Structure formats: C-alpha cells, structure tokens
Amino acid sequence: MDRYDRQTRLEGFGPQKQALLQQAKVLVIGAGGLGVPVLQYLTAMGIGRIGIVEHDTVSVTNLQRQVLYHTADQGQPKVTLAAKRLQALNPEVTHVVHDTWLTTENALELFAAYDVIVDCSDNFGTRYLVNDACVITGKPLVYGAIYKYEGQVSVFNYQEGATYRCLFPEPPESGEMLNCSDIGVLGVLPGIIGCYQANETVKVITGIGTPLRNQLMTIDTLHNNHLVFNISPVAANRQITALQANYEQTVCEVAGVQSLSVDELAQWQENNTHFTLLDVREIDEWEICHISPSLHIPMGEVMQRMAALPADMPIAVLCHHGMRSRAVAQRLVAAGFKRIYNVEGGIHAWACAIDDQMQTY
C-alpha cells in the first residue's frame, strides 16, 4: 500500500476508500484531450479495472494537450499506446483495451461490465449515445466538455438525478455544426477539466464529498471564474428503454447559434434593431449589473419559460463570459428557435469595451 500512502493518510479516506477504488471498474470513452488526464489520475490512484474506448491514431496536432503521447507516436493507435504507458505508471491496475468507436451495437454490452462511465468524447452524437446507454444500464455518467478557454463538468444519471438530456434535451439538427479544429482549444484546458472528471469519479466510487449531481460546473480559465448551476431533473429523461437507430457523429458546435460581438450588440441598440436580449445569469449577478432593456431568465429556468420568448425576432443570449449563454443558445436552437445569437464575452466584454462605468464582478 506504499503506492497509495499519501491518499490513505487522508482523514475521511483511509484504506477503506482505497479498497473501494481497487474494486471499481471504470470505462473511459476517449483517450484524447480529456481522456488522457482522466486515465492518468485514475490509474495512479489505483482504480482496479479501467476500460478504454478509442479507435483514433496519434496526430501531431494532438500533442499540445494529449500529453500521454510523444512526437514519435504519430500514426499509431492511441488506445494501445495509452494502455502500455498507463501500465508502466501503475501495474496494479488492469487496463482493458476496446479498440473501437462507441456504437449503438456495442454500447450496452460495454457499459454493462463497468460501474462508472466517464465521457471524454468530443462530439454530440457520442454524448447522447453515452447518456442513453447509461440510463438504460443504470450507470452514473461523469461528463466533461471544453470550448475554447472554458469547460464544463457534471455527474449525470447518479442517484436518480438529472441526465445529459435534462441539460440539452435534443441534439442539434444534422449538419448544423462547426469542426473543433476550426474553433481551437487552449492546450492546458482539457487537463484541468479532465482532472475534475477524475475527481468526480473518485467521489462517486468512494462516497466522499458532494458529487456534481443535478449541477453543472463551468470553468473560465481566462478569468478564473468557477460557477455552479442547478439542473432540474426531468423524469421522462430517465425513461429511455432503447437506443436510437442512429446517433449523428457531428462535432463540437452548433452553427445554428450565431456569434454576436458586444460591438455588434451596441450597434443593434443604437439602430433600434428589433431583438430580445436574454440575460441568463443568476439574480444576484443581474442585480450587480445588467444591460437595459433585457429579459432576465436564469439559465436553469429558460426551458420552462420558453413561452415568454419571442419566436418572431432575433434573441441575443447573454451571461457573464459567454459560456452559459452558448449552452442556452444551443438548447433554444434545438427547441426550434431560428435566430439565436450568443453574445461573445458576455457582460464582462460589454463592460470592458462598451460601458467602462459598469461595475462588474
């Protein structure tokens, strides 16, 4: 037990919690930017069995964030390289290689063999497939996602809690996507979010702390903001009994959500453009500062109050830095709204570029 000495010394952890880790079976979907830190830390901490689902090969463009791989690895299968290096890190852990993409044909059988599923995928199709398979098999899902400088973490389908579909009820329409390679990602960001995913996995397995059940944590690495929002569970989303015939494997972002800079927003106001500014921050944030006129509906209430939104004019969605608003904008597009804009940089950017007298937080 010398290997785990520093964590078994922790008050509230000890050998009993370590034993739970060693008995646990965790399936990690993806061995890329998010998957690498998840795999490294779960391996180092002594999870008994770790399955790795991955069918991609190493590219030089992976290396600024997927630090398990080397320059000489280009073109080689990620899953075999990952398993080999993780075994060298901790030979006490069993690593199971699943050299395949996750599909409707294999998901249920794969998930049945594990206790916790960690989604480190990078596309909507896989996320919905993972969610639905977790609901059917009754497995907790540790979710992570990244966008530019920002990330999200949550724990879905845990102790009768919310699922991924409670946050994003339906995927975007086929073809309404932009590719991750065009958007870009800060190299360190997947490491940060992946470490949070590993932490949530350990909490679920051992029962320590408070997992992010019915909550979404957002992390803005540019401005060091960590925010946690409640997710309302929807009972119908836990009634899935069969997988869909097809899950579109589209990548990363909804093109139906258009970007709006704060300069453009100011121009809309100046020109008396007919639009609705939807502020989705929490009430305490809104009371500190807000743009007038605007419609204030907190993020967690938007889907229940869609009837208050105009269907016949553009809607510009605003939050603090632009990440929560983008999530809401995606949900509105999925719900059928056509002219949805995300205010990039949020009210922080507005205060910096448009209204330098505004007191932000």
C-alpha positions in Angstrom: 0.0 0.0 0.0 3.0 2.3 -0.1 2.0 3.5 -3.5 -1.3 5.0 -2.1 0.2 6.1 1.2 -0.5 9.8 0.7 -4.1 9.4 0.0 -4.9 6.7 2.6 -3.5 9.1 5.2 -6.3 11.5 4.4 -9.0 11.9 7.1 -12.2 10.6 5.7 -10.4 8.4 3.1 -8.1 5.8 4.5 -7.7 2.1 3.5 -11.4 1.6 3.3 -11.9 4.1 0.5 -8.8 2.8 -1.2 -10.3 -0.7 -1.2 -13.4 0.7 -3.0 -11.2 2.2 -5.7 -9.4 -1.1 -6.2 -12.7 -2.9 -6.5 -14.1 -0.4 -9.0 -14.5 -0.8 -12.8 -14.4 2.4 -14.8 -15.0 2.8 -18.5 -13.4 5.9 -20.2 -14.8 7.0 -23.6 -12.0 8.5 -25.5 -8.2 8.7 -24.9 -7.7 12.3 -26.2 -7.6 15.7 -24.5 -10.0 14.9 -21.7 -9.4 11.2 -21.6 -5.6 11.4 -21.0 -5.7 13.2 -17.6 -8.7 11.1 -16.5 -6.8 7.9 -17.4 -3.5 9.0 -15.8 -5.0 10.0 -12.5 -7.5 7.1 -12.1 -4.6 4.8 -12.9 -2.2 6.5 -10.4 -4.9 6.4 -7.7 -5.4 2.7 -8.1 -8.8 2.0 -9.8 -9.0 -1.7 -10.1 -10.1 -2.0 -13.8 -10.1 0.7 -16.4 -11.6 0.2 -19.8 -10.5 2.5 -22.7 -12.7 3.0 -25.7 -10.7 4.7 -28.5 -10.2 4.0 -32.2 -8.1 7.0 -33.3 -4.4 7.4 -34.0 -2.0 10.0 -32.8 -1.6 13.2 -34.8 0.9 15.9 -34.2 -1.9 18.3 -33.6 -2.9 16.3 -30.6 0.3 16.7 -28.7 -0.2 20.2 -27.3 -2.9 18.8 -25.0 -2.7 15.0 -25.1 0.5 14.7 -23.0 0.5 10.9 -22.8 1.7 10.7 -26.4 5.1 11.5 -27.9 6.2 13.0 -31.2 7.4 9.6 -32.4 3.9 8.2 -31.8 2.3 9.9 -34.9 0.1 7.4 -36.8 0.0 4.8 -34.0 -3.2 3.7 -32.2 -3.9 5.8 -29.2 -5.6 3.0 -27.2 -2.6 0.6 -27.3 -0.1 3.4 -26.5 -2.2 4.6 -23.7 -2.7 1.2 -22.1 1.1 0.4 -22.4 2.1 3.7 -20.7 -0.6 3.5 -18.1 0.5 0.0 -17.2 4.0 1.4 -16.7 2.6 4.0 -14.4 0.7 1.5 -12.2 1.0 -2.2 -13.0 -1.5 -2.9 -10.2 -4.3 -1.6 -12.4 -5.9 -3.8 -15.1 -6.3 -1.8 -18.4 -8.8 -3.2 -20.9 -8.4 -2.1 -24.5 -11.5 -1.5 -26.6 -10.0 -0.6 -29.9 -13.3 0.5 -31.5 -15.6 3.5 -31.8 -18.6 3.5 -29.4 -21.7 2.5 -31.4 -25.3 1.5 -30.8 -24.2 -2.1 -31.5 -21.6 -2.2 -28.7 -22.5 0.4 -26.1 -24.9 -1.5 -23.9 -22.6 -4.6 -23.7 -19.6 -2.4 -22.9 -21.3 -0.4 -20.2 -22.8 -3.5 -18.5 -19.3 -4.6 -17.5 -18.4 -1.3 -15.6 -19.5 0.6 -12.6 -19.0 4.2 -13.8 -18.8 5.7 -17.3 -16.6 8.7 -17.9 -17.4 10.6 -21.1 -14.4 12.2 -22.7 -15.7 12.4 -26.2 -15.7 15.5 -28.4 -19.0 15.2 -30.3 -22.7 15.5 -29.7 -23.6 12.2 -31.2 -21.4 10.2 -28.8 -22.5 12.3 -25.8 -26.2 11.4 -26.5 -25.3 7.8 -27.1 -23.4 7.6 -23.9 -26.2 9.3 -22.0 -28.9 7.0 -23.3 -26.8 3.9 -22.7 -26.1 5.0 -19.1 -29.8 5.5 -18.5 -30.7 2.0 -19.9 -27.9 0.3 -18.0 -28.3 2.3 -14.8 -24.7 3.6 -14.8 -23.6 7.0 -13.4 -22.1 9.3 -16.1 -19.2 11.7 -15.4 -19.4 14.4 -18.1 -16.8 16.9 -19.3 -16.7 19.2 -22.3 -14.5 22.0 -23.5 -14.9 25.1 -25.7 -12.0 27.5 -26.4 -10.9 28.6 -22.9 -13.9 27.2 -21.0 -15.0 23.9 -19.7 -18.0 22.1 -18.1 -18.2 19.2 -15.7 -21.2 17.3 -14.3 -22.3 14.0 -12.9 -25.4 12.6 -14.7 -27.7 9.7 -14.0 -26.5 9.4 -10.4 -28.9 8.6 -7.6 -32.0 9.3 -9.7 -30.5 12.7 -10.7 -30.6 14.7 -13.9 -29.3 13.2 -17.2 -27.5 14.9 -20.0 -30.8 15.3 -21.8 -32.1 17.4 -18.8 -29.4 19.9 -19.7 -29.6 19.5 -23.5 -32.9 17.8 -24.3 -32.2 17.1 -28.0 -29.1 17.2 -30.2 -28.8 19.9 -32.9 -30.0 19.2 -36.4 -27.7 17.2 -38.6 -25.2 19.3 -40.5 -25.6 22.4 -38.2 -22.0 22.0 -36.8 -18.6 23.6 -36.9 -15.5 21.5 -36.5 -13.4 21.6 -33.3 -10.2 22.1 -35.4 -11.6 25.4 -36.7 -12.6 26.6 -33.2 -9.3 25.8 -31.3 -8.6 24.9 -27.7 -6.1 26.0 -25.2 -3.7 23.1 -24.5 -4.0 23.2 -20.7 -7.8 23.3 -20.6 -8.5 19.6 -21.2 -6.0 18.8 -18.4 -8.0 21.0 -16.0 -11.4 19.6 -16.9 -10.1 16.0 -17.1 -8.8 16.3 -13.6 -12.2 17.5 -12.4 -13.8 14.5 -14.1 -11.3 12.1 -12.4 -12.1 13.8 -9.1 -15.9 13.4 -9.6 -15.3 9.7 -10.5 -13.4 9.1 -7.3 -16.2 10.8 -5.3 -18.9 8.7 -6.9 -16.9 5.5 -6.2 -15.9 6.2 -2.7 -18.8 8.3 -1.4 -16.6 11.2 -0.3 -17.6 14.8 -0.7 -20.6 16.0 -2.8 -20.6 15.0 -6.5 -21.9 17.4 -9.1 -25.3 15.6 -9.2 -28.1 17.9 -10.6 -25.4 20.6 -11.1 -23.2 21.9 -13.9 -19.9 23.5 -13.0 -18.4 25.9 -15.6 -14.8 26.9 -15.5 -13.5 30.0 -17.3 -9.7 29.7 -17.4 -9.1 33.2 -18.8 -10.8 35.0 -15.9 -10.5 32.3 -13.2 -14.3 32.0 -12.7 -15.8 28.8 -11.3 -19.6 28.8 -11.3 -22.0 26.0 -10.4 -25.6 25.9 -11.7 -28.5 23.7 -10.8 -30.0 21.4 -13.3 -33.7 20.4 -12.9 -34.2 16.6 -13.3 -36.9 15.7 -15.9 -38.4 12.3 -15.0 -39.2 11.5 -18.7 -35.4 11.6 -19.5 -34.9 8.6 -17.2 -37.5 6.5 -19.1 -35.3 5.6 -22.1 -35.6 1.9 -22.8 -33.9 1.5 -26.1 -31.1 3.2 -28.1 -31.9 5.2 -31.2 -31.1 3.7 -34.5 -28.5 6.3 -35.3 -26.6 9.0 -33.3 -25.2 11.6 -35.7 -21.4 11.8 -35.0 -21.2 15.5 -35.6 -18.5 17.5 -34.0 -18.3 20.2 -31.4 -20.5 23.2 -32.0 -23.9 24.4 -33.3 -23.6 26.5 -36.4 -27.3 27.5 -35.9 -26.1 29.6 -32.9 -24.6 32.7 -34.4 -21.9 34.8 -32.6 -22.6 38.4 -31.7 -19.8 40.7 -30.5 -20.5 43.4 -27.9 -19.8 46.0 -30.5 -22.5 44.5 -32.8 -24.8 44.3 -29.8 -24.3 48.0 -29.1 -24.9 48.8 -32.8 -28.2 46.9 -32.7 -29.2 49.1 -29.7 -28.1 52.2 -31.5 -30.0 51.3 -34.6 -33.1 50.3 -32.7 -33.0 46.8 -34.2 -35.9 44.7 -33.1 -34.5 41.9 -30.9 -34.6 40.5 -27.4 -31.6 40.5 -25.1 -32.0 37.4 -22.9 -29.8 37.6 -19.8 -29.4 34.1 -18.3 -27.3 34.9 -15.3 -28.5 34.3 -11.7 -30.5 37.0 -10.0 -27.6 38.1 -7.7 -25.4 38.6 -10.7 -28.1 40.5 -12.6 -28.6 42.8 -9.6 -24.9 43.8 -9.6 -25.1 44.9 -13.2 -27.2 44.5 -16.3 -27.9 45.9 -19.7 -31.2 47.7 -20.3 -33.5 46.7 -21.7 -33.2 43.0 -21.3 -35.3 40.0 -20.4 -33.9 38.2 -17.3 -34.4 34.4 -17.1 -31.8 32.4 -15.1 -30.2 29.6 -17.1 -32.0 26.8 -15.2 -35.4 28.3 -15.9 -35.2 29.1 -19.6 -36.5 25.8 -21.0 -39.5 26.0 -18.6 -40.2 29.6 -19.7 -39.8 29.4 -23.4 -43.3 30.7 -23.9 -42.0 34.1 -22.7 -39.5 34.2 -25.6 -40.5 35.8 -28.9 -40.4 33.5 -31.9 -40.6 36.3 -34.5 -37.4 38.2 -33.7 -33.7 37.6 -33.0 -32.7 36.6 -29.5 -29.3 37.6 -28.2 -28.3 35.5 -25.2 -26.0 37.0 -22.6 -24.2 35.7 -19.5 -21.0 36.7 -17.6 -18.4 35.5 -20.1 -20.4 33.7 -22.9 -20.3 30.1 -21.9 -23.6 29.7 -20.1 -25.3 31.8 -22.8 -23.9 29.5 -25.5 -25.3 26.4 -23.7 -28.7 28.1 -23.5 -28.5 29.2 -27.1 -27.8 25.7 -28.2 -30.9 24.5 -26.3 -33.0 27.1 -27.9 -31.8 26.2 -31.4 -32.6 22.5 -30.6 -36.0 23.6 -29.5 -36.8 25.2 -32.8 -35.8 28.9 -32.4 -34.3 30.1 -35.6 -32.4 33.4 -35.0 -30.3 32.8 -31.9 -27.2 34.7 -31.1 -24.6 34.2 -28.4 -23.0 37.4 -27.1 -19.4 36.5 -27.1 -17.5 37.5 -23.9 -20.7 38.3 -22.1 -21.4 41.3 -19.9 -17.7 41.3 -18.9 -16.8 42.1 -22.5 -19.5 44.7 -22.6 -18.1 46.5 -19.5 -14.6 46.4 -21.0 -15.4 47.6 -24.5 -18.7 49.5 -24.3 -19.6 50.7 -20.8 -16.5 51.3 -18.8 -18.6 52.8 -16.0 -20.4 49.4 -15.4 -19.4 47.7 -12.1 -18.8 44.0 -12.8 -17.8 41.2 -10.6 
